[in-house]
Amino acid sequence: MAGAGEYSVAAAGGGGKVACAAWILRREEKATRVFAVYGRPSPPALEVLGFDSVRCSLSEEPLVRRRPPPFPFEFDEAPRGIAVHPAGDELVCATANGCRLFKLIFEELTVRFIESKAPALESIGPQKCLAFSIDGAKFAIGGEDGHLRILHWPSMKVLLDEPKAHKSFRDMDISLDSEFLVSTSTDGTARIWKIDEGAPLVNLTRSSDEKIECCCFSRDGMKPFLFCTVAKGTKVVTVVWNISDWARIGYKRLLGKPVSTLSVSMDGKFLALGSHDGDFCVVDVKEMEISHWSKKLHLGSPVYGIEFCPTERVVISTSPQWGAEVTILNVPADWKEWQIWLILLALFLTSAILFYVFYQNSGSFFGAPHQNTKPWSVVKEAPPSPERQTRGEFSCL
């Protein structure tokens, strides 16, 4: 484990192992609330847990646990992956048989699951990758059989249906503007898809001894990039592609070992890379330097997923042996909105005080004498006029 102070692990809640996890962001009229959803394989269950943003921890007991129907105690119905709609009111859960759609009903103190019919997602076999676009208008799923489906949400209109997109899916992500989808295969290939046209655009270039494994688009809204981990033997580097011409523009060795998962924070400032032996690191995208290490957190087990909290510098990492761990990242804290307003208020008050002090002590301008003040009042006698001086001189002669 890392030394004291490197990171803090909060309670994961619920008990038992977790196969997959995701964050839920609820923007409501009164406040913004954050929750986490866990998928547990044995016995199969979905759980929603509350998140305390002050303590950066999850509730010890779930707010709701869905275990009987729709999840009977069968291995084929165990959750394998979860994708939450950006609005926070729906989620898709992948199982060995296909995907199931649930609506989330949030009340003041409770949460309810309501299953919805989604024929386009059901009975399609095991899915490896699930992703909503940032605007929530697109949903993509990539199967273990290499089948790629992209749907318009919530109409379920098929935008792309490619049974032979890959040999088998390894990873997948949708760009910030929902224009492109990147997908990687277990055979080391990677393709870019034009979503609205429903067609492949380009294959990412690689040498014969390279394997492109994990992938994700930048999220900071500035110049868009594509990040991929590329393995060449035992050497693994993180490569950056320019999405205007899909050319490589640079690379860096970050984790220093084979990478099992790659993810990006919602604001695009940080990348997270997980290893096959239980470590993960968080990288400052602007500097491309490691800002946080969590070593041996999932000792001896591959990190399958790292999910960034949408409001705090906290992540949930999952592995098959150790389940879920909630980690507070040792990175510089972000400015809160109230802190910015407080600084602006302090600057305004400081300016007002300085203006008042200047006004009170500035006699040359603001404190100028009144009109009825005589300029020669400091002299006891008025200065003699030239006429009086002349008359006086002649009288002495």
Disulfide bonds with the S-S distance in Angstrom:
none
